[in-house]
Amino acid sequence: MDMAVIEADRWIFERIKSDSVLIAMIGGSAFPRVFVDVVPKASALPAVVFQMRGQGTYVKVINSRDLWWQGQYQIKAITRAENYSVLIPIADRLTALFEWVKNPYGPVISCVRNTPIRYPEFDGETQYRHLGLVIDLQVKGV
């Protein structure tokens, strides 16, 4: 796996996990309910999950050295519910954490909110709700 993607995953996970306000909202303080790609079926909800969207793009200089990798991630809260009310404060907190971040010294040099995510999912009689955002990241070349 590409190091830029690993750095992006690590940065997103640590940013979510280290926010005590968000962790208090989703529960699981000893083992926060934050997952990469998929929420395990037996997991308690609400939970937060993030996924890379597409492959991203490398920006290179003339000698083919990677300056940075640009990619998109979706970050969302999920719960079993018939409406979004439980997820609104969680999604607002995710937006506050990822809306605009500039860090020229870290592996992730910028993060900008792109668009919101909101959709229902049905599994038989069980309704799930997804609410969150898409972010654009720039990760330093490694």
Residue frames relative to the residue before (quaternion, step in Angstrom):
aa qw qx qy qz dx dy dz
M 1.0000 0.0000 0.0000 0.0000 0.00 0.00 0.00
D 0.5667 -0.6308 0.4337 0.3046 3.52 -1.13 0.73
M 0.5287 -0.6624 0.4369 0.3013 3.60 -0.93 0.92
A 0.6122 0.5512 -0.3632 0.4353 3.63 1.01 -0.67
V 0.6580 0.4942 -0.3055 0.4790 3.58 0.99 -0.82
I 0.6320 0.5198 -0.3300 0.4706 3.59 0.99 -0.79
E 0.6517 0.5052 -0.3099 0.4733 3.60 0.96 -0.84
A 0.6462 0.5140 -0.3181 0.4659 3.59 0.96 -0.84
D 0.6466 0.5153 -0.3136 0.4669 3.60 0.91 -0.92
R 0.6679 0.5072 -0.2976 0.4563 3.56 0.87 -0.98
W 0.6631 0.5170 -0.3036 0.4480 3.58 0.91 -0.95
I 0.6633 0.4928 -0.3071 0.4720 3.61 0.87 -0.92
F 0.6661 0.5130 -0.3059 0.4467 3.59 0.84 -0.99
E 0.6914 0.4733 -0.2827 0.4669 3.60 0.84 -0.95
R 0.6291 0.5366 -0.3392 0.4485 3.59 1.00 -0.75
I 0.6707 0.4722 -0.2915 0.4921 3.59 0.96 -0.84
K 0.7048 0.4999 -0.2705 0.4245 3.56 0.75 -1.10
S 0.7125 0.4613 -0.2678 0.4559 3.60 1.03 -0.69
D 0.5851 0.5657 -0.3842 0.4359 3.61 1.23 -0.04
S 0.3202 -0.7985 0.4806 0.1699 3.58 -0.20 1.30
V 0.6041 0.5551 -0.3591 0.4450 3.61 1.08 -0.65
L 0.6837 0.4783 -0.2823 0.4734 3.57 0.87 -0.97
I 0.6568 0.5076 -0.3169 0.4588 3.60 0.90 -0.89
A 0.6219 0.5232 -0.3456 0.4692 3.62 1.03 -0.68
M 0.6519 0.5228 -0.3162 0.4491 3.62 1.05 -0.69
I 0.7672 0.3564 -0.2028 0.4932 3.60 0.93 -0.83
G 0.4455 -0.7033 0.4510 0.3217 3.60 1.21 -0.32
G 0.6833 0.4894 -0.3591 0.4057 3.51 -1.34 0.04
S 0.0812 0.8555 -0.5095 0.0448 3.59 0.96 0.81
A 0.6611 0.4799 -0.3202 0.4797 3.63 0.99 -0.71
F 0.7720 0.0580 -0.0070 0.6329 3.57 1.07 -0.84
P 0.2386 -0.8205 0.4989 0.1445 3.59 0.21 1.26
R 0.4324 -0.6934 0.5218 0.2449 3.54 -1.09 0.83
V 0.3257 0.6955 -0.5464 0.3342 3.53 0.44 1.36
F 0.0173 -0.8358 0.5446 -0.0676 3.56 -0.62 1.16
V 0.3534 -0.6866 0.5928 0.2286 3.53 -1.29 0.53
D 0.8656 0.1192 -0.1437 0.4647 3.54 -0.96 1.05
V 0.8313 -0.0700 0.1100 0.5404 3.62 0.62 -1.04
V 0.3542 -0.6884 0.5843 0.2433 3.57 -1.11 0.68
P 0.4599 -0.6820 0.4818 0.3021 3.63 -0.71 0.97
K 0.6099 -0.6127 0.3669 0.3435 3.57 -0.95 0.92
A 0.7337 0.4278 -0.2373 0.4714 3.61 0.94 -0.84
S 0.4580 0.7129 -0.4392 0.2986 3.62 1.23 -0.05
A 0.4926 -0.6147 0.5244 0.3234 3.54 -1.18 0.63
L 0.2110 -0.7630 0.6010 0.1100 3.56 -1.19 0.63
P 0.4984 -0.0968 -0.8592 -0.0627 1.59 -2.29 0.98
A 0.1196 -0.7592 0.6362 0.0671 3.50 -1.35 0.44
V 0.3221 -0.7049 0.5907 0.2245 3.54 -1.32 0.29
V 0.0253 -0.7837 0.6205 -0.0116 3.55 -1.01 0.89
F 0.0715 -0.7881 0.6082 0.0623 3.56 -1.10 0.66
Q 0.0830 -0.7937 0.6026 -0.0078 3.53 -1.14 0.79
M 0.4448 -0.6425 0.5509 0.2929 3.52 -1.16 0.70
R 0.2187 -0.7578 0.6015 0.1270 3.56 -1.05 0.81
G 0.8324 0.0622 -0.0749 0.5456 3.58 -0.57 1.12
Q 0.6555 -0.5490 0.3764 0.3566 3.53 -1.32 -0.19
G 0.4074 -0.6958 0.4964 0.3216 3.59 1.09 -0.49
T 0.3204 -0.7366 0.5710 0.1694 3.55 -1.36 0.10
Y 0.3043 -0.7264 0.5825 0.2010 3.56 -1.08 0.74
V 0.2281 -0.7158 0.6417 0.1543 3.54 -1.11 0.76
K 0.0850 -0.8304 0.5504 -0.0176 3.57 -0.60 1.18
V 0.3840 -0.6591 0.5830 0.2797 3.53 -1.32 0.32
I 0.7712 -0.3985 0.2347 0.4375 3.57 -1.30 0.20
N 0.7293 0.4146 -0.2556 0.4804 3.63 0.92 -0.78
S 0.5729 -0.6494 0.3335 0.3725 3.59 1.28 0.51
R 0.4124 0.6792 -0.4980 0.3473 3.59 1.16 0.37
D 0.4297 -0.6983 0.5098 0.2605 3.58 -0.95 0.88
L 0.2749 -0.7412 0.5896 0.1659 3.57 -0.79 1.03
W 0.7600 -0.2186 0.1582 0.5913 3.55 0.90 -0.95
W 0.3583 -0.6757 0.6010 0.2320 3.48 -1.43 0.26
Q 0.1760 -0.7634 0.6141 0.0958 3.57 -0.95 0.89
G 0.1227 0.8027 -0.5735 0.1087 3.55 -0.81 0.98
Q 0.3336 -0.7164 0.5741 0.2144 3.52 -1.35 0.24
Y 0.0812 -0.7613 0.6420 0.0401 3.51 -1.19 0.73
Q 0.2142 -0.7079 0.6396 0.2096 3.51 -1.25 0.40
I 0.1006 -0.7656 0.6353 0.0135 3.52 -1.03 0.93
K 0.1258 0.8227 -0.5377 0.1351 3.57 -0.59 1.09
A 0.3722 -0.6650 0.5972 0.2503 3.49 -1.36 0.40
I 0.1285 -0.7818 0.6087 0.0409 3.54 -1.11 0.78
T 0.1245 0.7728 -0.6201 0.0530 3.54 -1.12 0.71
R 0.4771 -0.5933 0.5430 0.3543 3.55 -1.35 0.15
A 0.3486 0.7266 -0.5266 0.2707 3.59 -0.54 1.12
E 0.4691 -0.6636 0.5068 0.2877 3.53 -1.30 0.30
N 0.7710 0.1617 -0.1400 0.5999 3.59 1.30 0.02
Y 0.6109 -0.6038 0.4034 0.3154 3.56 -1.34 0.12
S 0.3935 0.7825 -0.4471 0.1816 3.60 1.21 -0.20
V 0.6514 0.5066 -0.3273 0.4604 3.63 0.96 -0.75
L 0.7134 0.4864 -0.2532 0.4363 3.58 1.05 -0.77
I 0.5185 0.6791 -0.4176 0.3093 3.61 1.11 -0.50
P 0.7025 0.4345 -0.3133 0.4686 3.68 0.73 -0.83
I 0.6149 0.5355 -0.3498 0.4613 3.61 1.09 -0.63
A 0.6715 0.4850 -0.2932 0.4773 3.59 0.90 -0.93
D 0.6192 0.5299 -0.3442 0.4662 3.61 1.04 -0.71
R 0.6613 0.4961 -0.3074 0.4711 3.59 0.99 -0.80
L 0.6195 0.5272 -0.3366 0.4743 3.60 1.02 -0.76
T 0.6396 0.5178 -0.3214 0.4685 3.57 0.98 -0.84
A 0.6531 0.5099 -0.3205 0.4591 3.60 0.92 -0.86
L 0.6784 0.5021 -0.2947 0.4482 3.60 1.00 -0.78
F 0.8210 0.2748 -0.0941 0.4915 3.58 1.00 -0.83
E 0.3957 0.7602 -0.4568 0.2383 3.60 1.24 0.01
W 0.7855 -0.1270 0.1332 0.5908 3.59 0.85 -0.94
V 0.1311 0.7775 -0.5997 0.1366 3.59 -0.43 1.23
K 0.0234 -0.7662 0.6421 -0.0003 3.56 -0.95 0.95
N 0.1301 0.7847 -0.5902 0.1378 3.56 -0.76 1.07
P 0.1525 -0.8436 0.5064 0.0930 3.62 0.21 1.19
Y 0.6950 0.4857 -0.2767 0.4523 3.62 1.20 -0.33
G 0.6659 0.4970 -0.3099 0.4621 3.60 1.20 -0.25
P 0.6861 -0.4613 0.3371 0.4504 3.57 -1.25 0.03
V 0.7105 0.3182 -0.2229 0.5868 3.60 1.07 -0.71
I 0.1961 -0.8351 0.5064 0.0876 3.56 -0.39 1.23
S 0.8003 -0.0457 -0.0321 0.5971 3.58 1.23 -0.25
C 0.0687 -0.7537 0.6536 0.0102 3.49 -1.28 0.65
V 0.0194 0.7981 -0.5994 0.0585 3.57 -0.78 1.06
R 0.4666 -0.6565 0.5143 0.2945 3.55 -1.00 0.86
N 0.2539 -0.7808 0.5577 0.1215 3.56 -0.93 0.92
T 0.7904 -0.2070 0.2088 0.5374 3.59 0.44 -1.19
P 0.5043 -0.6418 0.4649 0.3430 3.62 -1.13 0.42
I 0.2316 -0.7172 0.6356 0.1677 3.54 -1.38 0.31
R 0.1861 0.7521 -0.6223 0.1116 3.56 -1.01 0.84
Y 0.3111 0.7429 -0.5604 0.1928 3.57 -0.76 1.00
P 0.4104 -0.6825 0.5430 0.2664 3.57 -1.24 0.51
E 0.1128 -0.7501 0.6443 0.0975 3.54 -1.33 0.29
F 0.1604 -0.7986 0.5764 0.0653 3.55 -0.95 0.86
D 0.0420 -0.7583 0.6506 -0.0045 3.54 -1.03 0.95
G 0.7719 -0.1764 0.0712 0.6066 3.55 0.17 1.29
E 0.8069 -0.1909 0.1815 0.5287 3.57 -0.70 -1.10
T 0.6024 0.5801 -0.3526 0.4199 3.60 1.24 -0.29
Q 0.1842 -0.7724 0.6017 0.0866 3.54 -0.92 1.00
Y 0.1124 -0.7546 0.6438 0.0581 3.53 -1.09 0.87
R 0.1729 -0.7562 0.6200 0.1174 3.54 -1.22 0.57
H 0.1581 -0.7606 0.6270 0.0578 3.55 -1.11 0.87
L 0.1026 0.7871 -0.5993 0.1041 3.59 -0.83 1.00
G 0.3485 0.7356 -0.5215 0.2560 3.58 -0.78 1.00
L 0.4824 -0.6602 0.4999 0.2855 3.55 -1.09 -0.72
V 0.3545 -0.6576 0.6125 0.2585 3.51 -1.41 0.25
I 0.1120 -0.7936 0.5958 0.0524 3.58 -0.97 0.88
D 0.2981 -0.6958 0.6214 0.2021 3.53 -1.31 0.50
L 0.1064 -0.8046 0.5837 0.0233 3.58 -0.83 1.05
Q 0.1187 -0.7143 0.6772 0.1307 3.49 -1.34 0.46
V 0.0936 -0.7985 0.5946 -0.0047 3.53 -0.73 1.18
K 0.5391 -0.6409 0.4452 0.3169 3.58 -0.88 0.98
G 0.5165 -0.6206 0.4946 0.3218 3.55 -1.10 0.71
V 0.1758 -0.7928 0.5767 0.0894 3.56 -1.01 0.79
